[in-house]
Amino acid sequence: MPAISASVPGKIILFGEHAVVYGRPAIAVPVEQVRAKAIITPGIHQPSGSVLIQAPNIKIEALLSELPAENPLAATVRSVFDTLKISHPPALVIRISSTIPIAAGLGSGAAVTVAIIRALSDYLGRRLSNEQVSNLSFEIEKLHHGTPSGIDNTVTTFQKPVYFQRISDHQVIIEIISFPKPFTILIADTGVPSPTSITVGDVRRAWIERSDYYEGIFDNIAEVVQNARKAIESGSIEKLGELMNANHQLLRELDLSSQQIENLVQASQHAGALGAKLSGGGRGGNVIVLASELQATELIEILKSAGATRVIPTQVR
Ligand code: PMV
């Protein structure tokens, strides 16, 4: 049996993070420059049924049977076996690697999960549909995030720009968005890891205490998202930039910014960027900056001088 692999891009949320956990829409796009990969090979020297998981980036090398139920890698592999009703798998090696920074809002957890599901089901000769892949990885997202919206697993599964809204536990709206005019986004890393589970938990506690106030902010974010979709579909880049700034203000009101984020947002605004906002969980991770093509090179340098540990320019299309 030859090796089978799957490679899955990262993702970035353009609009609507956090409010999306409360049933409002959000827009996210794949980021092809960073990827997670899973390779499955036969476990030639292993006893039958043993599955070896190797994830050198996070220093894991262990048999599936040794890993606890809540380990996301083990849970992913077990969920594929359960779905395919495989009680005695062949001896396997699953090797996972990723260039997606962890806890930076680039969807590393979801991309690793989707890569494992795709490679493993293909190796077992039982390719799963996009819907099955996304649903399985949503269950694993719960181990990473607590109460995920499902946007990460959706974008990494479909690998297309999506407008996403969770209507209920079992119902989501997923619409692929087209960009008539491609535009340039700079993804600038604050260098501060910020686990999404923590910020999502903080917003939830605050929402429980003052739900009317928070619901109002989520409604305002939803309006920004709807307008952003119109701006994307009509190619109005200036308008999109204004909406990014507006979304960032609303995320500040949710107490999700930090000094490092503000340094990057303000530096890019002063340098004339069309718009800038934090992206994903907040308090660290990445800032996204909308730039004209002419501005991009200069803005990358400005972002680095303002503290960005790395800047990924990406064309959204
Ligand atoms: O930090 P990220 O990019 O993985 O995204 C989290 C997005 C949230 O809206 C904060 C949470 C979610 O599950 O949608």
Residues whose N, C-alpha, C, O or C-beta is under 5 A from the ligand:
A	BS01	PMV	E17 H18 V20 V21 G105 L106 G107 T147 P148 S149 G150 I151 T196 G280 G281
